[in-house]
């Protein structure tokens, strides 16, 4: 049996494999393309393709695909075999540089937001050499960008790569001013913690809401939820442990640095966290991780739920996006060092991020805005919809000292004493963790906690990269024009703190008083729904920045707005129609059957003894009858607003109508259905309950 170091990355055409299979000239040329963006020669592509094909076939692959990330939010692939006919009627296994570099999938059936008409089918995929090819089952998957015939980006990878390039350009300008001429490349790195639920496959198959929407649309609160906090970091159940073991093995073979696994707060909820890597690769790997999670779960008779709020009343699932900036010389630009007060370069990058988050709150909020995440943000386990930055005591004190031009006294690192001689003493960190902050500094990186569990992390990171790049651009312009660099630098840091300190908040983000203070006193945005948030994409400030820096064209930007709004409308429409279907065909018949049997029981008892009051049964029949009427009325009311929304052609009008009218009617229908569940005998209820689902995996 192979050890983990022996099989780690065995399904990846990574640097180790390329170095072993390519000539030194081809390898060096390819590294120049990957690291410096040098143009890729066709002869190099042919050599890489031949080596890649040989390696893939040796590892059991028969097909290849250009693996890309269209604007559906998931991945796409079209498989072609390696076979080519030979003269003797047999076949050869071949793969050319042209096939490696360019593919041509049908672009008409993917979301384009008006960039392509249905009859205009041609689209292209282009090899991304910065992300390693890998083998999935028997197919060589080649990470690619996806664009239209006219060159418009139709995917999430292309704008992400553009944002990384823009940030690299502006960060290099800043570092050059600090004398760091040895730095040739600055990249952002990400580690995305992935939360998810595991439920039993047989129970899942009995719930049409889970099948159609990924979340439960009905469900009364079970006797036990997460009140005891006994699931968090608890002993992992054997069936779940078996799933995690298989998942780790699959991910490690694909070179994914899965590091941490544990039970999360809610019953049936778990988390996987990787070691962070380059943002582009991290994005690809997170998409792979979600796909592999589902497949491995299926092998174990489980279903992996990645919806942000699959169950009401317990914690939902997020994807904490740990983001940092590093140089190719190995320096983390967000690492404060031992004396952050004296680390002026760090302070400049720190306040640049603070300014970027403050000026582009709406952009960051819309980057995580989905129908699913609307249910999670602001709940007890997730940050509020108001964006703020947590810095902790030490950095906040440093920035206060700089702003007020007063001496910084420092924060004393105390030893923690546990009162037991055999336990070691250790230093307490100068900064606590804040689970309620949307954007928290955590030592040498920022943790963007608002990303939803099913989201691609591409959007959040491309917006964050671009916003920070724009701030660095503004700062570089001022510093390059300075006669006295040091004085202008210190003045710039102080001015940035003063102008943008409103975004810094180290307190409890769950407190209602904070939301009032944030919006009424500090003027921060509180964008609670996807339609509210997506509107910020077209704000002139955000649009000018994104287009000006070349991350999006104006057409691409408008297409994203159209796609996100239409996706929101379609998702909620499916949910609403599913509610109507389940309530009418499953819940109502079940409650009516139980009510009828109760009424028959009363009639039978009174026929035998007319003096019997049957008070309990009569009370139950009356309650159930009223609930039946309420459910029926709720179905009609929901159907009415669904039909009205269907008449709206404008996605903005329809999106706001759905948020303001359809979703409240969904909640109104759910209430009597959930109450009916608590009053209907278990043998009558048509599908598994919350208790069954949350505690059904042992």
RODO-384244 format. One line per field, with one value per residue (C-alpha): x, y, z; residue number from 1. Coordinates in steps of 0.02 Angstrom, whole numbers, plus 50000, padded with zeros to 5 digits. Each point is the difference from the previous one (the first is absolute). Layout:
N
X <- (X|...) .
Y <- (Y|...) .
Z <- (Z|...) .
nr <- (NUM|...) .
END
This chain:
698
X <- (50000|50069|50028|49922|50164|50017|49828|49973|49976|50009|49852|50072|50114|50093|50171|50085|49923|50035|50182|50019|49913|50048|50168|50088|49971|49813|49984|50091|49894|49839|50056|50031|49820|49931|50105|50030|49858|50117|49918|49977|50084|49903|50151|50002|49813|50023|50136|49895|49846|50096|50072|49833|49914|50129|49987|49809|49988|50124|49884|49847|49928|49912|49927|50045|49892|50020|49936|49925|49892|49853|49885|49889|50113|50050|50122|49975|50089|49985|50098|50100|50098|50186|49972|50054|49984|50157|50037|49973|49822|50050|50019|50135|49987|50046|49980|50064|50054|49854|49879|50085|49997|49825|49832|49831|49850|49826|49981|49815|49927|50102|49945|50067|49892|49971|50180|49948|49836|49936|50036|50181|50081|50187|50104|50180|50093|50182|50127|50049|50178|50007|49879|50057|49906|49932|49917|49821|49939|50063|50007|50146|49927|50088|49953|49950|49924|49837|49956|49879|50037|50023|50122|49881|50035|49861|50078|50061|50183|50041|49951|50085|50163|49982|49974|50156|50100|49937|50042|50173|50033|49949|50084|50164|49991|49985|50140|50116|49979|50056|50155|49939|50063|50034|49813|49936|49827|49868|49857|49851|49980|49839|49948|49813|49924|49853|49849|49871|49863|49992|49831|49941|49966|49838|49927|50058|49910|49835|50013|49959|50057|50176|50001|49941|50074|50137|49912|49849|49852|49898|50049|49950|50134|50052|50006|50188|50101|50168|49953|50127|50146|50046|50029|50132|50173|49917|50050|49975|49873|50068|49900|50055|50180|49999|49937|50135|50137|49948|49978|50176|50075|49910|50050|50181|50018|49943|50131|49872|50073|49853|50063|49864|49836|49876|49819|49921|49870|49839|49957|50056|50111|50186|50147|50154|50140|50148|50171|49991|50077|49995|49825|49975|50052|49901|49845|50021|50034|49848|49889|50080|49979|49813|49978|50103|49905|49837|50070|50084|49843|49898|50118|49964|49810|50005|49958|50113|49896|50094|49853|50030|49845|49936|49910|49910|50039|50178|50162|50021|50159|50129|50167|50124|50117|50173|50088|50177|50129|50175|50153|50096|50143|49896|49943|49821|49956|49864|50117|50025|50163|50056|49985|49853|50007|50169|49955|49946|49986|49879|49900|49982|49933|49888|49918|49987|49891|49898|49970|49953|49872|49924|49989|49933|49889|49862|50116|50056|49821|49935|50143|49920|49818|49894|49826|50074|50118|49858|49932|50167|50073|49945|49950|50082|50142|50046|50058|49869|49966|50092|50184|50129|50184|50063|50181|50015|50072|50182|49976|49856|50110|50141|49886|49927|50176|50044|49840|50020|50189|50025|50126|49951|50020|49984|49893|50078|50001|49944|50030|49845|50006|49879|50036|50067|50187|50012|49919|50114|49995|49972|49987|49829|49978|49981|49846|49847|49896|49834|49877|49871|50109|49974|50181|50121|50189|50065|50188|50070|49844|49820|49857|49851|49863|49851|50030|49862|50039|49942|50077|50149|50133|50052|49879|50044|50186|49993|49905|50117|50155|49936|49946|50169|50091|49905|50047|50183|49992|49940|50135|50138|49950|50021|50161|50084|49967|50065|50154|50019|49949|50002|49895|49872|49994|49963|49872|49917|49983|49930|49876|49941|49968|49902|49893|49960|50001|49809|50015|50102|49895|50067|49837|49854|49932|49842|49948|49849|50078|50150|49888|49917|50167|50075|49860|49939|50161|50139|49906|50044|49894|49875|49954|49892|49942|50080|49903|50057|50180|50012|49946|50169|50088|49940|50040|50113|50139|50009|49971|50133|50127|49966|49996|50141|50118|49952|49925|49834|49942|49841|49903|50070|49951|49820|49990|50049|49862|49871|50061|50003|49827|49924|50082|49928|49827|50009|50062|49863|49870|50052|49991|49828|49930|50073|49914|49833|50024|50051|49868|49859|50049|50085|49967|49816|49950|50098|49921|49827|50018|50051|49860|49872|50057|49988|49824|49953|50068|49890|49848|50036|50022|49842|49901|50051|49973|49913|50047|50187|50065|50157|50070|50180|49959|49875|50129|50125|49876|49960|50184|50041|49849|50057|50176|49931|49909|50157|50106|49874|49992|50190|50014|49879|50087|50171|49937|49927|50166|50094|49886|50021|50191|49992|49927|50151|50131|50119|50118|50021|49813|49972|50144|49937|49821|50060|50098|49858|49847|50039|50120|49883|49858|50113|50028|49812|49967|50138|49936|49836|50084|50134|49871|49897|50153|50006|49816|49992|50041|50172|49930|49900|50140|50054|50188|50146|50001|50141|50035|50015|50115|50114|50025|49978|50185|50082) .
Y <- (50000|50169|50137|50172|50082|49863|50022|50186|50088|49836|50054|50172|50052|50109|50080|49841|49900|50133|50011|49812|49985|50159|50051|50135|50125|49965|49998|50166|50081|49939|50064|50171|49997|49949|50117|50150|49992|49970|49954|49814|49932|49867|49883|50008|49967|49847|49930|50030|49922|49842|49979|50036|49871|49865|50032|50001|49838|49915|50048|49925|50154|49975|50174|50182|50151|50187|50025|50172|50102|50081|50125|49862|49998|49818|49919|49937|49873|49920|49838|49950|49838|49995|49875|50038|49875|49913|49927|49820|50028|50017|50158|50107|50100|50179|50176|50156|50170|50079|49887|50048|50187|50021|49915|50044|49960|50060|50173|50026|49899|50076|50160|50151|50145|50055|49982|49859|49962|49821|49977|50059|49840|50020|50019|49962|49926|50049|49902|50078|49936|50076|49867|49819|49871|49852|49831|49977|49822|49959|50177|50122|50167|50155|50161|50132|50171|50014|50143|50041|50012|50188|49976|50042|49903|49874|49925|50036|49959|50135|50152|49918|49984|50180|50058|49907|50081|50174|49977|49935|50156|50123|49907|49996|50189|50017|49876|50086|50160|49902|49942|49820|49989|49813|49964|49949|49939|50031|49877|49980|49837|49922|49860|49970|49907|49896|49964|49868|49885|49810|49914|49824|49967|49903|50145|50127|49904|50022|50191|50088|50167|49933|49919|50155|50142|49931|50062|49955|50113|49925|49931|50025|50025|49830|49969|50018|50112|50078|50068|49895|50041|49817|49971|50135|49919|49843|49821|49963|49862|49843|50024|50181|49955|49872|50133|50122|49870|49964|50184|50040|49863|50062|50180|49959|49902|50158|50104|50091|50043|49945|50032|50016|49906|50011|50003|50172|50075|49934|49815|49913|50150|49985|50100|49970|50128|49999|50081|50157|50018|50117|50074|49931|49824|50012|50046|49852|49883|50058|49961|49828|49975|50034|49877|49864|50026|49958|49848|49927|50030|49903|49851|49997|50010|50183|50166|50152|50159|50158|50120|50148|49966|49823|50000|50142|50026|49931|50070|50018|49969|50125|49997|50105|50077|50027|50126|50067|50082|49928|50033|49873|50026|49922|50155|50011|50183|49987|49929|50132|49928|50017|50189|50048|50181|50017|49898|50141|49891|49885|50149|50070|49837|49981|50171|49970|49849|50099|50138|49875|49915|50166|50076|49841|49924|49975|49910|49877|49973|49964|49880|49881|50042|49849|49939|49870|50118|50123|49873|49986|50176|50082|49837|49940|49907|50123|50180|50133|50073|50157|49991|50052|49964|49920|50041|49954|50100|50014|50060|50113|50080|50023|50085|50111|50053|50040|50098|50102|50014|49934|49872|49819|49914|49823|49854|49885|49816|49916|49819|49894|49900|49854|49962|49825|49974|49866|50110|50118|50189|50087|50178|50072|50076|50188|49980|49893|49920|50076|49876|50136|50108|49991|50047|49960|50016|49835|50021|50010|49994|50057|49879|50047|49902|50048|49880|49869|49815|49964|50157|50000|50101|50080|50147|50049|49994|50090|50143|50004|49994|50140|50113|49984|50024|50162|50065|49953|50090|50159|49986|49964|50154|50110|49921|49999|50187|50037|50110|49933|49817|49969|50151|49968|49816|50035|50133|49879|49865|50125|50073|49827|49950|50160|49986|49815|49957|49991|49825|49935|49913|49878|49966|49881|50000|49911|50145|50098|50157|49975|49990|50162|50084|49935|50064|50155|50069|49931|49997|49820|49899|49868|49904|49859|49921|49950|50127|50140|49941|49964|50178|50058|49913|50139|50145|50120|49986|49811|49994|50131|49906|49827|50060|50124|49868|49879|49865|50012|50085|50102|49865|49863|50096|50026|49817|49948|50107|49923|49823|50020|50079|49871|49859|50070|50009|49823|49924|50079|49956|49817|50005|50081|49876|49856|50067|50007|49824|49924|50091|49954|49821|49940|50107|50040|49819|49939|50126|49972|49811|50016|50125|49886|49850|50102|50056|49818|49949|50130|49941|49818|50039|50105|49867|49877|50123|50166|50070|50005|50178|49951|50172|49960|49929|50139|50132|49915|49990|50185|50048|49890|50064|50179|49953|49914|50160|50104|49885|50007|50189|50009|49896|50113|50158|49935|49943|50172|50092|49868|50029|50188|49984|49893|50147|50111|50008|50121|49903|50146|50024|49813|49977|50133|49935|49825|50064|50111|49895|49819|49958|50069|49895|49848|50033|50020|49831|49915|50054|49899|49853|49990|50017|49863|49887|50020|49951|49857|49822|49948|49853|50122|50125|49976|50030|49994|50135|50111|49879|49857|50097|50083|49847|49862|49970|49893) .
Z <- (50000|49949|50128|49978|49942|49868|49921|50034|49833|49904|49891|49962|49858|50123|50002|50059|49858|49869|50053|49984|49830|49908|49928|50099|49858|49992|50189|50020|49864|50081|50171|49921|49936|50169|50108|49887|49875|49852|49834|49975|49843|49901|49999|50190|50004|49888|50112|50156|49919|49949|50175|50080|49890|50036|50187|49998|49898|50117|50142|49917|49911|49833|49975|50025|50035|50010|50178|50024|50116|49909|50082|50067|50154|49972|49879|49824|49891|49827|49982|49845|49989|49963|49858|49822|49856|49938|49828|50052|50059|50182|50105|50078|50161|49951|50064|49912|50058|49908|50094|50162|49969|49928|50009|49926|50109|49956|50080|49963|50144|50141|50089|49908|50058|49821|49942|49885|49911|50003|49815|50023|50060|49980|50157|50046|50146|50025|50103|50166|50027|50175|50064|49985|49896|50096|49973|50059|49979|49823|49933|49991|50058|49934|50092|49874|49978|49902|49882|49860|49815|50028|50144|50143|50159|50031|50156|50175|49970|49873|50107|50150|49904|49942|50179|50057|49862|50043|50184|49953|49895|50134|50144|49904|49983|50189|50036|49878|50102|50153|49906|49974|49821|50017|50004|49829|50043|50133|50018|50114|50094|50064|50115|49992|50147|49936|50109|49952|50064|49981|50002|49960|49815|50030|50099|49871|49862|50094|50005|49837|50071|50028|49829|49906|50103|50113|50157|50105|49965|50141|50170|50179|50130|50074|50189|49991|49886|50039|50172|50095|49883|50016|49814|49977|49996|50069|49966|49815|49966|49915|49840|49986|50041|49859|49881|50058|49979|49821|49963|50063|49893|49843|50032|50042|49837|49912|50091|50107|50171|50107|50175|50133|50026|50143|50052|49987|50117|49924|50006|49839|49955|49969|49933|49893|49990|49880|50013|49897|49827|49850|49978|49826|50051|50162|49901|49883|50145|50098|49850|49989|50188|49994|49856|50085|50163|49913|49911|50154|50104|49872|50015|50187|49982|50051|49919|50022|50015|49952|50010|50115|50105|49975|50169|50088|50183|49997|49933|49814|49902|49942|49914|50097|49872|50077|49888|50001|49886|49974|49893|49896|50124|50138|50093|50064|49980|50133|50133|50136|50065|50180|49999|49889|50059|49916|49846|49885|49845|50092|50064|49825|49931|50153|49980|49812|50035|50128|49873|49865|50111|50055|49826|49921|50135|49873|49880|50133|50059|49825|49970|50127|49965|49951|50038|50117|50091|50033|50124|50090|50014|50160|50082|50160|49918|49864|49987|49973|49828|50058|49955|50128|50034|50161|50045|50183|50143|49947|49821|50049|50134|49873|49874|50138|50050|49820|49972|50159|49984|50176|50063|49984|50167|49934|50053|50129|49954|50160|50046|50023|50161|50013|50182|49970|50019|49865|49868|49903|50008|49834|49939|49970|49826|49997|49891|50036|49861|49952|49925|49968|49888|49812|49965|50140|50012|50069|50022|49823|49892|49991|50021|49891|50090|49893|49855|49987|50006|49822|49924|49885|50091|49835|50012|50178|49964|49834|50083|50148|49890|49890|50142|50085|49834|49971|50173|49971|49833|50083|50133|49873|49899|50154|50061|49829|49986|50175|50026|50178|49995|50189|50047|49862|50048|50182|49956|49879|50132|50126|49875|49948|50180|50034|49844|50015|50185|49996|49924|50149|50132|50129|50093|49985|49823|50058|50111|49933|50070|49885|49847|50052|50033|49838|49890|50091|50074|49890|49835|49958|49880|50058|49843|50064|49837|49837|49894|50116|49993|49814|49959|50067|49855|49885|50119|49905|50131|49987|49814|49963|50106|49929|49820|50022|50066|49862|50110|49907|49843|50019|49905|50111|50155|49944|49950|50177|50072|49883|50037|50189|50007|49883|50098|50162|49923|49931|50162|50105|49868|50008|50190|49999|49874|50101|50155|49911|49933|50167|50100|49882|49956|50160|50153|49975|49963|50152|50119|49926|50019|50182|50033|49916|50102|50160|49954|49960|50169|50085|49904|50043|50186|50009|49908|50135|50143|49959|50170|49955|49974|49899|50045|49952|49830|49964|50043|49886|49856|50017|50004|49851|49904|50025|49946|49844|49956|50034|49891|49859|50011|50005|49843|49907|50060|49948|49830|49970|50027|49900|49852|50016|50004|49843|49903|50038|49862|50085|50115|50120|50023|50017|50122|50119|49986|50045|50149|50062|49956|49954|50142|50136|49926|50007|50185|50026|49920|50097|50172|50003|49914|50134|50138|49918|50007|50190|50014|49874|50050|49939|49901|49892|49963|49819|50010|50124|50134|50059|50141|49875|49884|50128|50108|49871|49963|50135) .
nr <- (1|2|3|4|5|6|7|8|9|10|11|12|13|14|15|16|17|18|19|20|21|22|23|24|25|26|27|28|29|30|31|32|33|34|35|36|37|38|39|40|41|42|43|44|45|46|47|48|49|50|51|52|53|54|55|56|57|58|59|60|61|62|63|64|65|66|67|68|69|70|71|72|73|74|75|76|77|78|79|80|81|82|83|84|85|86|87|88|89|90|91|92|93|94|95|96|97|98|99|100|101|102|103|104|105|106|107|108|109|110|111|112|113|114|115|116|117|118|119|120|121|122|123|124|125|126|127|128|129|130|131|132|133|134|135|136|137|138|139|140|141|142|143|144|145|146|147|148|149|150|151|152|153|154|155|156|157|158|159|160|161|162|163|164|165|166|167|168|169|170|171|172|173|174|175|176|177|178|179|180|181|182|183|184|185|186|187|188|189|190|191|192|193|194|195|196|197|198|199|200|201|202|203|204|205|206|207|208|209|210|211|212|213|214|215|216|217|218|219|220|221|222|223|224|225|226|227|228|229|230|231|232|233|234|235|236|237|238|239|240|241|242|243|244|245|246|247|248|249|250|251|252|253|254|255|256|257|258|259|260|261|262|263|264|265|266|267|268|269|270|271|272|273|274|275|276|277|278|279|280|281|282|283|284|285|286|287|288|289|290|291|292|293|294|295|296|297|298|299|300|301|302|303|304|305|306|307|308|309|310|311|312|313|314|315|316|317|318|319|320|321|322|323|324|325|326|327|328|329|330|331|332|333|334|335|336|337|338|339|340|341|342|343|344|345|346|347|348|349|350|351|352|353|354|355|356|357|358|359|360|361|362|363|364|365|366|367|368|369|370|371|372|373|374|375|376|377|378|379|380|381|382|383|384|385|386|387|388|389|390|391|392|393|394|395|396|397|398|399|400|401|402|403|404|405|406|407|408|409|410|411|412|413|414|415|416|417|418|419|420|421|422|423|424|425|426|427|428|429|430|431|432|433|434|435|436|437|438|439|440|441|442|443|444|445|446|447|448|449|450|451|452|453|454|455|456|457|458|459|460|461|462|463|464|465|466|467|468|469|470|471|472|473|474|475|476|477|478|479|480|481|482|483|484|485|486|487|488|489|490|491|492|493|494|495|496|497|498|499|500|501|502|503|504|505|506|507|508|509|510|511|512|513|514|515|516|517|518|519|520|521|522|523|524|525|526|527|528|529|530|531|532|533|534|535|536|537|538|539|540|541|542|543|544|545|546|547|548|549|550|551|552|553|554|555|556|557|558|559|560|561|562|563|564|565|566|567|568|569|570|571|572|573|574|575|576|577|578|579|580|581|582|583|584|585|586|587|588|589|590|591|592|593|594|595|596|597|598|599|600|601|602|603|604|605|606|607|608|609|610|611|612|613|614|615|616|617|618|619|620|621|622|623|624|625|626|627|628|629|630|631|632|633|634|635|636|637|638|639|640|641|642|643|644|645|646|647|648|649|650|651|652|653|654|655|656|657|658|659|660|661|662|663|664|665|666|667|668|669|670|671|672|673|674|675|676|677|678|679|680|681|682|683|684|685|686|687|688|689|690|691|692|693|694|695|696|697|698) .
END
